[in-house]
């Protein structure tokens, strides 16, 4: 998505814990950007990232909360507390940390869109991915609640990306993941949907 946004002339900011992949991403961006280490589970890391990013690019027009983990396929009774907690920390806590650091700036600016990644499993369930389903149902609720709190001019949506052939999908679907589009192909339609969000979409789920 970052590469697709940049190809369309958008300034792009992004962060992750994998610094090697961040360096590769920098080389593929065509526009002004701010790419740096970010751990969404750490409020201090998020606040530092937000402050530095604002100094380089300004307050974002579109905030995309897409950091996510999925649990190893297993019955809920076999999921360790540590693994369950790590999903909660990234998939829900990370969204909250980003909202806390960025949304006040967007409110002061008077406009902006917050799109938080959900899933088909944010409104349905499947065996052996209970923790993931729980966090994505949580994203749906968090996004709708935020939508009710925002002033006019700001929009909060849950964003269902559909099914994409990624490492995460392969961990769950195995070889069947190859039946779905790769990220580069998916990003074109995803960016189309994200850039088409309007005030009328506030509190809804957008499907890529």
Backbone as CSV, one residue per row, in Angstrom:
resi,resn,N_x,N_y,N_z,CA_x,CA_y,CA_z,C_x,C_y,C_z
1,UNK,0.822,-1.202,0.000,0.000,0.000,0.000,0.858,1.255,0.000
2,UNK,1.935,1.245,0.781,2.805,2.417,0.838,3.350,2.735,-0.547
3,UNK,3.790,1.717,-1.258,4.331,1.909,-2.607,3.241,2.392,-3.559
4,UNK,2.049,1.840,-3.447,0.943,2.246,-4.313,0.536,3.688,-4.036
5,UNK,0.424,4.057,-2.756,0.101,5.446,-2.416,1.153,6.392,-2.990
6,UNK,2.427,6.044,-2.810,3.504,6.891,-3.292,3.465,7.044,-4.811
7,UNK,3.131,5.958,-5.507,3.059,6.019,-6.975,1.959,6.957,-7.446
8,UNK,0.998,7.233,-6.565,-0.112,8.130,-6.904,0.132,9.558,-6.412
9,UNK,1.322,9.798,-5.869,1.680,11.149,-5.464,1.480,11.475,-3.997
10,UNK,1.056,10.500,-3.199,0.852,10.736,-1.767,2.196,10.748,-1.040
11,UNK,2.313,11.615,-0.036,3.409,11.510,0.916,3.072,10.363,1.866
12,UNK,4.069,9.571,2.213,3.807,8.346,2.960,4.639,8.291,4.239
13,UNK,3.988,7.917,5.324,4.687,7.623,6.580,4.361,6.191,6.968
14,UNK,5.313,5.517,7.552,5.054,4.152,7.987,6.120,3.661,8.932
15,UNK,5.759,2.683,9.724,6.712,2.129,10.671,6.477,0.657,10.905
16,UNK,7.507,-0.009,11.398,7.420,-1.435,11.708,8.594,-1.787,12.616
17,UNK,8.568,-3.013,13.131,9.663,-3.461,13.979,10.797,-4.076,13.171
18,UNK,10.523,-4.428,11.907,11.533,-5.045,11.054,12.277,-3.959,10.276
19,UNK,13.445,-3.568,10.765,14.169,-2.450,10.162,14.711,-2.785,8.775
20,UNK,15.018,-4.044,8.502,15.504,-4.424,7.172,14.429,-4.189,6.115
21,UNK,13.201,-4.563,6.428,12.114,-4.356,5.480,11.788,-2.877,5.317
22,UNK,11.980,-2.111,6.374,11.762,-0.670,6.276,12.754,-0.052,5.302
23,UNK,13.993,-0.490,5.355,15.009,0.040,4.448,14.682,-0.300,2.999
24,UNK,14.202,-1.515,2.765,13.788,-1.902,1.416,12.625,-1.036,0.942
25,UNK,11.689,-0.765,1.839,10.533,0.059,1.485,10.972,1.466,1.091
26,UNK,11.881,2.046,1.846,12.360,3.401,1.534,12.820,3.511,0.085
27,UNK,13.503,2.494,-0.395,14.074,2.520,-1.741,13.006,2.451,-2.827
28,UNK,11.777,2.085,-2.447,10.710,1.920,-3.436,9.675,3.033,-3.408
29,UNK,9.925,4.067,-2.608,8.984,5.177,-2.518,9.439,6.328,-3.405
30,UNK,8.483,6.908,-4.115,8.791,7.948,-5.099,8.556,9.356,-4.565
31,UNK,7.912,9.495,-3.439,7.529,10.801,-2.913,8.150,11.018,-1.540
32,UNK,7.968,12.224,-0.982,8.456,12.504,0.372,7.871,11.487,1.336
33,UNK,8.686,11.038,2.288,8.211,9.992,3.190,8.932,10.066,4.531
34,UNK,8.320,9.435,5.508,8.916,9.262,6.829,8.732,7.800,7.202
35,UNK,9.808,7.045,7.136,9.779,5.614,7.424,10.746,5.355,8.568
36,UNK,10.251,4.799,9.676,11.108,4.643,10.844,10.624,3.466,11.691
37,UNK,11.477,3.056,12.609,11.115,1.990,13.545,9.877,2.387,14.336
38,UNK,8.973,1.433,14.510,7.750,1.680,15.281,7.264,0.380,15.889
39,UNK,7.026,0.411,17.190,6.410,-0.720,17.894,5.065,-0.240,18.411
40,UNK,3.991,-0.645,17.745,2.664,-0.128,18.100,2.211,-0.563,19.484
41,UNK,2.864,-1.564,20.064,2.484,-1.995,21.413,3.091,-1.113,22.493
42,UNK,4.012,-0.228,22.114,4.731,0.626,23.060,4.244,2.063,22.894
43,UNK,3.472,2.587,23.848,2.943,3.954,23.729,4.025,5.009,23.522
44,UNK,5.183,4.810,24.150,6.281,5.772,24.006,6.821,5.774,22.582
45,UNK,6.959,4.585,21.997,7.418,4.463,20.617,6.443,5.121,19.654
46,UNK,5.151,4.908,19.888,4.132,5.484,19.011,4.113,7.004,19.125
47,UNK,4.197,7.525,20.338,4.167,8.972,20.535,5.383,9.634,19.897
48,UNK,6.546,9.007,20.035,7.760,9.539,19.425,7.646,9.532,17.900
49,UNK,7.146,8.445,17.363,6.956,8.336,15.914,6.008,9.420,15.419
50,UNK,4.893,9.614,16.120,3.888,10.597,15.707,4.459,12.010,15.713
51,UNK,5.237,12.340,16.739,5.809,13.684,16.851,6.835,13.939,15.756
52,UNK,7.702,12.948,15.516,8.712,13.108,14.476,8.073,13.179,13.096
53,UNK,7.077,12.341,12.860,6.408,12.332,11.570,5.737,13.664,11.285
54,UNK,5.097,14.239,12.310,4.430,15.525,12.132,5.436,16.602,11.728
55,UNK,6.637,16.540,12.288,7.660,17.509,11.944,8.143,17.396,10.514
56,UNK,8.071,16.210,9.961,8.549,15.976,8.586,7.445,16.162,7.553
57,UNK,6.278,15.574,7.809,5.216,15.552,6.802,3.947,16.297,7.215
58,UNK,3.811,16.645,8.481,2.587,17.272,8.942,1.602,16.245,9.483
59,UNK,0.414,16.697,9.813,-0.638,15.826,10.357,-1.243,15.008,9.216
60,UNK,-1.446,13.711,9.424,-1.934,12.871,8.319,-3.381,13.161,7.926
61,UNK,-3.646,13.013,6.633,-5.019,13.060,6.130,-5.694,11.704,6.315
62,UNK,-4.886,10.643,6.271,-5.395,9.272,6.373,-4.478,8.478,7.287
63,UNK,-5.042,7.945,8.358,-4.310,7.089,9.281,-4.772,5.654,9.081
64,UNK,-3.853,4.784,8.683,-4.187,3.373,8.443,-3.542,2.524,9.530
65,UNK,-4.372,1.898,10.357,-3.879,1.005,11.407,-3.907,-0.426,10.885
66,UNK,-2.762,-0.905,10.401,-2.752,-2.212,9.749,-1.840,-3.241,10.400
67,UNK,-1.163,-2.868,11.496,-0.313,-3.851,12.174,-1.177,-4.983,12.717
68,UNK,-0.738,-6.219,12.500,-1.549,-7.338,12.978,-0.785,-8.637,13.057
69,UNK,-1.200,-9.483,13.991,-0.676,-10.838,14.149,-1.835,-11.816,14.083
70,UNK,-1.531,-13.066,13.748,-2.519,-14.139,13.844,-1.911,-15.261,14.670
71,UNK,-2.737,-15.951,15.419,-2.232,-17.046,16.237,-1.945,-18.282,15.388
72,UNK,-1.082,-19.137,15.887,-0.865,-20.434,15.242,-2.149,-21.235,15.322
73,UNK,-2.507,-21.922,14.247,-3.749,-22.690,14.242,-3.780,-23.653,15.428
74,UNK,-4.772,-23.484,16.289,-4.904,-24.358,17.457,-6.230,-24.092,18.135
75,UNK,-6.806,-25.113,18.800,-8.013,-24.880,19.597,-7.723,-23.834,20.676
76,UNK,-8.745,-23.117,21.058,-8.579,-22.039,22.036,-7.984,-22.552,23.345
77,UNK,-8.326,-23.768,23.716,-7.812,-24.323,24.974,-6.307,-24.598,24.920
78,UNK,-5.735,-24.596,23.714,-4.307,-24.871,23.573,-3.483,-23.622,23.278
79,UNK,-4.151,-22.475,23.203,-3.433,-21.221,22.984,-2.850,-20.750,24.309
80,UNK,-1.557,-20.448,24.320,-0.934,-20.009,25.573,-1.368,-18.589,25.928
81,UNK,-1.367,-18.258,27.214,-1.684,-16.884,27.617,-0.758,-15.862,26.952
82,UNK,0.512,-16.247,26.773,1.475,-15.333,26.167,1.111,-15.028,24.714
83,UNK,0.709,-16.049,23.963,0.340,-15.821,22.566,-0.949,-15.007,22.479
84,UNK,-1.907,-15.323,23.327,-3.160,-14.570,23.337,-2.886,-13.092,23.646
85,UNK,-2.040,-12.853,24.635,-1.730,-11.484,25.032,-1.021,-10.717,23.923
86,UNK,-0.154,-11.410,23.165,0.572,-10.726,22.098,-0.369,-10.274,20.988
87,UNK,-1.391,-11.069,20.695,-2.383,-10.661,19.697,-3.185,-9.461,20.182
88,UNK,-3.589,-9.490,21.443,-4.325,-8.358,22.001,-3.479,-7.090,21.961
89,UNK,-2.199,-7.229,22.293,-1.311,-6.064,22.366,-1.125,-5.400,21.012
90,UNK,-0.978,-6.200,19.955,-0.766,-5.644,18.612,-2.089,-5.265,17.949
91,UNK,-3.009,-6.217,17.880,-4.220,-6.035,17.072,-5.222,-5.049,17.664
92,UNK,-5.244,-4.926,18.977,-6.161,-3.981,19.628,-5.406,-2.861,20.352
93,UNK,-4.445,-3.227,21.177,-3.678,-2.217,21.890,-2.937,-1.294,20.938
94,UNK,-2.433,-1.856,19.841,-1.721,-1.048,18.861,-2.621,-0.014,18.218
95,UNK,-3.847,-0.411,17.903,-4.820,0.533,17.322,-5.108,1.655,18.322
96,UNK,-5.290,1.288,19.577,-5.557,2.290,20.604,-4.392,3.266,20.742
97,UNK,-3.170,2.747,20.761,-2.002,3.621,20.889,-1.898,4.595,19.721
98,UNK,-2.185,4.122,18.524,-2.134,4.998,17.350,-3.227,6.065,17.419
99,UNK,-4.399,5.670,17.843,-5.504,6.632,17.981,-5.143,7.710,18.999
100,UNK,-4.583,7.304,20.125,-4.227,8.261,21.182,-3.200,9.273,20.689
101,UNK,-2.252,8.837,19.874,-1.168,9.720,19.447,-1.511,10.568,18.223
102,UNK,-2.351,10.057,17.347,-2.611,10.759,16.093,-3.946,11.499,16.037
103,UNK,-4.991,10.919,16.602,-6.321,11.505,16.420,-6.455,12.897,17.032
104,UNK,-5.880,13.197,18.214,-5.966,14.574,18.705,-5.372,15.590,17.722
105,UNK,-4.296,15.223,17.049,-3.697,16.110,16.049,-4.644,16.294,14.860
106,UNK,-5.323,15.211,14.473,-6.249,15.276,13.349,-7.491,16.094,13.716
107,UNK,-7.917,15.978,14.963,-9.061,16.781,15.428,-8.696,18.267,15.397
108,UNK,-7.498,18.587,15.840,-7.047,19.981,15.823,-6.985,20.509,14.394
109,UNK,-6.580,19.643,13.471,-6.518,20.010,12.055,-7.917,20.203,11.480
110,UNK,-8.880,19.423,12.008,-10.268,19.573,11.587,-10.741,18.602,10.535
111,UNK,-9.872,17.675,10.136,-10.272,16.695,9.131,-9.336,15.488,9.179
112,UNK,-9.802,14.381,8.612,-8.970,13.195,8.544,-9.790,11.921,8.612
113,UNK,-9.180,10.850,8.150,-9.822,9.535,8.113,-8.965,8.557,8.895
114,UNK,-9.596,7.772,9.761,-8.925,6.710,10.509,-9.491,5.384,10.028
115,UNK,-8.662,4.578,9.391,-9.085,3.276,8.872,-8.300,2.186,9.595
116,UNK,-8.993,1.371,10.368,-8.343,0.330,11.163,-8.662,-1.040,10.580
117,UNK,-7.623,-1.800,10.309,-7.791,-3.091,9.644,-8.601,-4.071,10.476
118,UNK,-9.682,-4.540,9.888,-10.488,-5.606,10.457,-10.224,-6.872,9.626
119,UNK,-11.267,-7.630,9.342,-11.128,-8.892,8.622,-12.529,-9.439,8.390
120,UNK,-12.640,-10.416,7.481,-13.904,-11.149,7.411,-14.187,-11.810,8.756
121,UNK,-13.114,-12.131,9.481,-13.263,-12.712,10.810,-13.502,-11.642,11.873
122,UNK,-13.768,-10.419,11.447,-14.208,-9.384,12.368,-15.718,-9.386,12.511
123,UNK,-16.394,-10.155,11.629,-17.848,-10.276,11.699,-18.287,-11.728,11.557
124,UNK,-17.326,-12.643,11.614,-17.619,-14.076,11.548,-16.553,-14.791,12.370
125,UNK,-16.602,-16.104,12.397,-15.632,-16.869,13.180,-15.204,-18.116,12.428
126,UNK,-14.142,-18.734,12.914,-13.658,-20.003,12.377,-12.923,-20.719,13.498
127,UNK,-12.876,-22.040,13.452,-12.143,-22.768,14.488,-10.640,-22.531,14.377
128,UNK,-9.980,-22.603,15.504,-8.526,-22.550,15.624,-7.910,-21.172,15.386
129,UNK,-8.750,-20.162,15.177,-8.244,-18.783,15.076,-9.044,-17.869,16.012
130,UNK,-9.488,-18.430,17.133,-10.316,-17.689,18.077,-9.705,-16.379,18.549
131,UNK,-8.423,-16.356,18.949,-7.837,-15.099,19.405,-7.838,-14.025,18.313
132,UNK,-7.534,-14.426,17.099,-7.531,-13.472,15.983,-8.938,-12.935,15.739
133,UNK,-9.917,-13.836,15.713,-11.305,-13.402,15.528,-11.707,-12.407,16.611
134,UNK,-11.345,-12.710,17.853,-11.722,-11.842,18.966,-11.152,-10.442,18.787
135,UNK,-9.892,-10.352,18.351,-9.282,-9.029,18.186,-9.920,-8.270,17.032
136,UNK,-10.289,-8.958,15.965,-10.874,-8.256,14.821,-12.319,-7.846,15.096
137,UNK,-13.052,-8.635,15.864,-14.361,-8.171,16.347,-14.138,-6.917,17.206
138,UNK,-13.078,-6.913,17.976,-12.767,-5.756,18.797,-12.475,-4.514,17.969
139,UNK,-11.749,-4.680,16.868,-11.459,-3.550,15.981,-12.750,-2.961,15.425
140,UNK,-13.695,-3.827,15.083,-14.988,-3.347,14.573,-15.677,-2.469,15.627
141,UNK,-15.704,-2.945,16.868,-16.353,-2.179,17.933,-15.620,-0.897,18.244
142,UNK,-14.298,-0.963,18.291,-13.482,0.210,18.577,-13.694,1.283,17.511
143,UNK,-13.736,0.869,16.249,-13.900,1.814,15.139,-15.260,2.492,15.184
144,UNK,-16.289,1.732,15.496,-17.639,2.299,15.562,-17.781,3.248,16.754
145,UNK,-17.205,2.883,17.879,-17.265,3.742,19.049,-16.522,5.052,18.787
146,UNK,-15.340,4.955,18.178,-14.588,6.156,17.844,-15.388,7.048,16.896
147,UNK,-16.084,6.429,15.947,-16.882,7.195,14.984,-17.922,8.059,15.687
148,UNK,-18.454,7.561,16.807,-19.468,8.311,17.547,-18.869,9.448,18.364
149,UNK,-17.562,9.394,18.586,-16.896,10.415,19.390,-16.288,11.540,18.560
150,UNK,-16.060,11.289,17.284,-15.337,12.251,16.449,-16.187,13.462,16.084
151,UNK,-15.566,14.619,15.983,-16.290,15.808,15.520,-16.506,15.736,14.007
152,UNK,-17.375,16.576,13.513,-17.620,16.644,12.082,-16.314,16.942,11.358
153,UNK,-16.117,16.258,10.230,-14.884,16.450,9.479,-13.944,15.271,9.588
154,UNK,-14.127,14.448,10.641,-13.302,13.257,10.792,-14.150,12.006,10.608
155,UNK,-13.513,10.941,10.167,-14.206,9.699,9.844,-13.427,8.516,10.415
156,UNK,-14.149,7.592,11.028,-13.546,6.342,11.490,-14.253,5.169,10.836
157,UNK,-13.479,4.272,10.227,-14.047,3.071,9.618,-13.209,1.861,9.997
158,UNK,-13.852,0.709,9.978,-13.127,-0.560,9.997,-12.886,-0.929,8.544
159,UNK,-11.706,-1.430,8.248,-11.340,-1.731,6.863,-11.089,-3.224,6.711
160,UNK,-11.960,-3.890,5.980,-11.826,-5.328,5.721,-11.014,-5.495,4.438
161,UNK,-9.764,-5.955,4.541,-8.911,-6.024,3.355,-9.231,-7.172,2.413
162,UNK,-10.122,-8.084,2.839,-10.353,-9.262,2.023,-9.270,-10.297,2.282
163,UNK,-9.069,-11.193,1.342,-8.118,-12.292,1.520,-6.934,-12.073,0.584
164,UNK,-5.729,-12.015,1.148,-4.518,-11.682,0.403,-3.469,-12.761,0.645
165,UNK,-2.714,-13.063,-0.375,-1.668,-14.091,-0.273,-0.439,-13.505,0.418
166,UNK,-0.454,-13.556,1.734,0.648,-13.045,2.552,1.205,-14.163,3.429
167,UNK,2.299,-13.867,4.119,2.860,-14.846,5.069,1.818,-15.229,6.110
168,UNK,1.021,-14.251,6.553,-0.004,-14.528,7.555,-1.038,-15.505,7.024
169,UNK,-1.485,-15.285,5.774,-2.488,-16.176,5.206,-1.909,-17.576,5.007
170,UNK,-0.661,-17.638,4.552,-0.043,-18.944,4.323,0.086,-19.734,5.623
171,UNK,0.240,-19.022,6.747,0.347,-19.716,8.032,-0.965,-20.386,8.413
172,UNK,-2.072,-19.886,7.850,-3.393,-20.430,8.167,-3.937,-21.314,7.060
173,UNK,-3.798,-20.869,5.803,-4.382,-21.554,4.652,-3.437,-22.538,3.976
174,UNK,-2.136,-22.429,4.264,-1.174,-23.297,3.592,-1.124,-23.009,2.105
175,UNK,-1.058,-24.059,1.274,-0.917,-23.901,-0.173,-2.117,-23.205,-0.815
176,UNK,-3.287,-23.269,-0.161,-4.483,-22.620,-0.706,-4.336,-21.103,-0.790
177,UNK,-3.383,-20.548,-0.056,-3.182,-19.101,-0.087,-2.832,-18.613,-1.485
178,UNK,-2.230,-19.481,-2.292,-1.834,-19.097,-3.652,-3.038,-18.798,-4.540
179,UNK,-4.231,-19.165,-4.105,-5.440,-18.892,-4.889,-5.907,-17.437,-4.753
180,UNK,-5.249,-16.673,-3.908,-5.677,-15.296,-3.645,-4.630,-14.309,-4.161
181,UNK,-5.032,-13.047,-4.383,-4.113,-12.077,-4.995,-2.932,-11.733,-4.098
182,UNK,-1.762,-11.477,-4.700,-0.599,-11.044,-3.923,-0.775,-9.594,-3.481
183,UNK,-0.009,-9.144,-2.491,-0.178,-7.784,-1.970,-0.079,-6.686,-3.024
184,UNK,0.843,-6.832,-3.989,1.032,-5.785,-4.999,-0.228,-5.591,-5.838
185,UNK,-0.871,-6.691,-6.186,-2.099,-6.618,-6.979,-3.258,-6.100,-6.127
186,UNK,-3.342,-6.597,-4.901,-4.409,-6.193,-3.987,-4.345,-4.714,-3.664
187,UNK,-3.123,-4.168,-3.535,-2.948,-2.785,-3.095,-3.638,-1.788,-4.007
188,UNK,-3.745,-2.084,-5.295,-4.381,-1.159,-6.232,-5.840,-0.918,-5.842
189,UNK,-6.584,-2.001,-5.625,-7.994,-1.854,-5.251,-8.127,-1.338,-3.825
190,UNK,-7.215,-1.725,-2.948,-7.282,-1.267,-1.557,-7.107,0.244,-1.469
191,UNK,-6.145,0.776,-2.199,-5.915,2.218,-2.180,-7.089,2.948,-2.840
192,UNK,-7.658,2.353,-3.879,-8.869,2.931,-4.476,-9.960,3.094,-3.427
193,UNK,-10.174,2.063,-2.621,-11.233,2.098,-1.611,-10.903,3.101,-0.509
194,UNK,-9.657,3.108,-0.055,-9.274,4.009,1.029,-9.372,5.471,0.613
195,UNK,-8.979,5.778,-0.603,-9.028,7.164,-1.072,-10.445,7.593,-1.438
196,UNK,-11.374,6.645,-1.469,-12.762,6.969,-1.783,-13.657,7.116,-0.569
197,UNK,-13.083,6.978,0.636,-13.871,7.092,1.871,-14.352,8.526,2.057
198,UNK,-15.625,8.671,2.442,-16.208,9.989,2.680,-16.840,10.035,4.069
199,UNK,-17.331,11.193,4.440,-17.984,11.379,5.740,-19.172,10.427,5.902
200,UNK,-19.825,10.110,4.789,-20.981,9.216,4.844,-20.616,7.806,5.303
201,UNK,-19.329,7.458,5.233,-18.868,6.119,5.624,-18.565,6.009,7.105
202,UNK,-18.656,7.100,7.833,-18.290,7.103,9.241,-19.045,6.013,10.025
203,UNK,-18.297,5.188,10.756,-18.900,4.149,11.570,-19.242,2.878,10.826
204,UNK,-18.798,2.745,9.584,-19.120,1.564,8.788,-17.873,0.689,8.605
205,UNK,-18.086,-0.452,7.961,-16.977,-1.320,7.559,-16.820,-1.221,6.049
206,UNK,-15.630,-0.881,5.608,-15.297,-0.772,4.191,-14.615,-2.064,3.758
207,UNK,-15.043,-2.617,2.647,-14.450,-3.852,2.125,-13.602,-3.524,0.903
208,UNK,-12.347,-3.950,0.907,-11.454,-3.658,-0.202,-11.905,-4.376,-1.476
